[in-house]
Amino acid sequence: MKKEKEKKVVQNPHVEFDARLFENEVWLTTEEAMTHLNVSRSTMYRLRKQHNIPSFKLGHSPMYPKHLLNKLFIRKALGNVKKNKM
């Protein structure tokens, strides 16, 4: 009998990642993300370069996971509401 080797997955301790989140993910192109967020192309570029929004390169084109964009901006909006109440 052969002994099966255990595969260890190394993850960044600061980043929580679950591959199952991306199974049914809707991926947006830059134009689709601009429309979804109602921002300009330069704003999308700035947010991506400053790592304020998640994006992944597919070839030469950045792709944006819709679920994570929504989650990120809902969190930011709730933070703004809390600040205004104080």
N, C-alpha and C positions, 0 to 999 in steps of 0.2 A: 504494500500500500504506500502510495505517495503521500507525503505530508503537504498539506496546502499551506502556502505562505499567506500571512496576513498582510493586507495592503493598508499602509498608513496614509492618511490624508493629512497633509500639512496645510493649516489655514492661518491666516493672519489673525492674531487674537483680538485685534481691534475691529475687525469686520465680521459681521454676522452674515453668513452666506448659506443658503439652502437651495440646491440645484432644482428641487421640486417646484420652487416658485416660478421658474422659467419654462416649465413644461407647456403651459397654455398661454404664455405671455403674448401680448400684442406688441409688436415692434413698430415704432414710428420712424419715418425718415425725418430729415431736418425740416422739410416743408410741412409735413403732417404735424410734427411737434410744435412748429411755429403757430399753426392754426389752432391746435389744441390748447396751447397756453396763451394765445393771443399776444405774442411778442414778435419783435422784428428779428431778422436774420442776425444782425450784429449782437443783439441781446442773447440769442441762442449761443452764438460763438463765445461771447464773454462768459456766460454761465458754464459752458463746457470747459473752457480753458482754466477757469478758476476752480474747477471741480465742485461746483455748486449743484450740478445735476448729473445723474448717472448716464453715461453713454458708453457704447462699445463700438469699435470700428469693425465693419464688415467690408473687407477690401479697403477702399479709400473713403467709404461713406460712413459717417457716424450714425448709429441707430440708437434709439431711445426706448427703454421699456416703459410702456404706458402706465402700468400698475405702480412702478416706483416713482414716476413723475407725479402721479396723483397723490400718492402717499406723502411724498416730500412736501408738496405745496399745501396739502391739508394741514400737515404738522406746522408749517410756517404760518399759515393763516390763523390757526388756533393760538399760536404763540403771540401773534399780533393782537388778537382779541383779549387775551389775558393781560397784556401790557396796557391796553387801553382802559381796562376795568380798574386798574390800580390808581 
